[in-house]
Amino acid sequence: MKNFDRVLETVDFNIDMFSNYPNSAWNTQTLEKLRNDKAQILQAQSGQIEFDKMTSSARQWFYSMPAWGTYGT
């Protein structure tokens, strides 16, 4: 499982990336989800909420894709 600093770095990278995309309903929803995930990750990092109380989308940032998940791509 990844640590908080690495996860926040990845989430910030994605927020920056999607912030540069053209405005669309999909992009707005994606940015909102990313920002909500980041807020929950920061709360968990500071001890305000427990890891298992975060949404599944926020928790998924901590896991790595197994080798079989990208085999052949």
C-alpha positions as CSV (number, residue, x, y, z in Angstrom):
1,M,0.0,0.0,0.0
2,K,1.3,3.5,-0.9
3,N,2.0,6.2,1.7
4,F,0.0,9.4,2.1
5,D,2.7,11.6,0.5
6,R,2.9,9.5,-2.6
7,V,-0.9,9.3,-2.9
8,L,-1.3,13.0,-2.5
9,E,1.4,13.6,-5.1
10,T,-0.5,11.4,-7.6
11,V,-3.8,13.0,-6.8
12,D,-2.3,16.5,-7.3
13,F,-0.8,15.4,-10.6
14,N,-4.3,14.2,-11.8
15,I,-5.9,17.4,-10.6
16,D,-3.4,19.5,-12.5
17,M,-3.8,17.4,-15.6
18,F,-7.6,17.5,-15.7
19,S,-7.5,21.3,-14.9
20,N,-5.8,21.8,-18.2
21,Y,-8.5,19.9,-20.2
22,P,-11.3,21.8,-21.9
23,N,-14.4,22.4,-19.8
24,S,-17.1,19.7,-20.0
25,A,-19.6,18.2,-17.7
26,W,-17.4,15.0,-17.5
27,N,-14.3,17.0,-16.7
28,T,-16.1,19.0,-14.0
29,Q,-17.3,15.9,-12.3
30,T,-13.9,14.3,-12.5
31,L,-12.2,17.3,-10.9
32,E,-14.9,17.4,-8.2
33,K,-14.3,13.7,-7.4
34,L,-10.5,14.2,-7.3
35,R,-10.8,17.2,-5.0
36,N,-13.2,15.3,-2.7
37,D,-10.8,12.3,-2.7
38,K,-7.9,14.6,-1.8
39,A,-9.9,16.2,1.0
40,Q,-10.6,12.8,2.5
41,I,-7.0,11.7,2.2
42,L,-5.9,14.8,4.0
43,Q,-8.4,14.2,6.7
44,A,-7.2,10.6,7.1
45,Q,-3.6,11.8,7.1
46,S,-4.3,14.2,10.0
47,G,-6.3,11.6,11.9
48,Q,-9.6,13.3,11.5
49,I,-11.1,10.2,9.9
50,E,-10.1,6.6,9.8
51,F,-8.9,5.0,6.6
52,D,-11.8,2.6,6.4
53,K,-14.3,5.5,6.7
54,M,-13.1,7.1,3.5
55,T,-15.0,6.5,0.3
56,S,-13.9,3.6,-1.8
57,S,-12.7,6.1,-4.5
58,A,-10.4,7.8,-2.0
59,R,-9.1,4.5,-0.6
60,Q,-8.3,3.1,-4.1
61,W,-5.5,5.7,-4.5
62,F,-3.5,3.7,-1.9
63,Y,-3.5,0.4,-3.8
64,S,-1.2,-0.7,-6.6
65,M,-2.4,-2.5,-9.7
66,P,-1.3,-6.2,-9.6
67,A,1.0,-7.3,-12.4
68,W,-1.7,-9.4,-14.0
69,G,-3.9,-6.2,-14.3
70,T,-1.6,-4.7,-16.8
71,Y,-0.1,-7.8,-18.4
72,G,0.1,-7.4,-22.2
73,T,-0.7,-3.7,-22.3
